[in-house]
């Protein structure tokens, strides 16, 4: 009977790599659209910039949660 290959190493690092994709895309969208909005309406640049940084902080919180979760729900060995 053939045995399946055993995964050696920390699978949590692979999980974090996958979890970082979403916030990475989100940060790119936030700043890309923020720059575009400031170019279209320069008079609203202050409001757009503050909303852009709030969105950035919330998006980066997802990445931080992604890095903490493997430690919280570890295997417990």
QUITATA-V119167 format. One record per backbone hydrogen bond with DSSP energy under -1.0 kcal/mol. NH is the residue of the N-H (numbers start at 1). CO is the residue of the C=O. Records with the same first field share a line. If there is no record, write none. Layout:
NH=CO + CO
//
This chain:
15=11
16=12
17=13
18=14
19=15
20=16
24=20
25=21
26=22
27=23
28=24
29=25
30=26
31=27
32=28
33=29
34=30
35=31
36=32
37=33
38=34
39=35
40=36
41=37
44=41
45=42
48=44
49=45
50=46
51=47
52=48
53=49
54=50
55=51
56=52
57=53
58=54
59=55
60=56
61=57
64=60
65=61
66=62
67=63
68=64
69=65
71=68
72=68
73=69
//
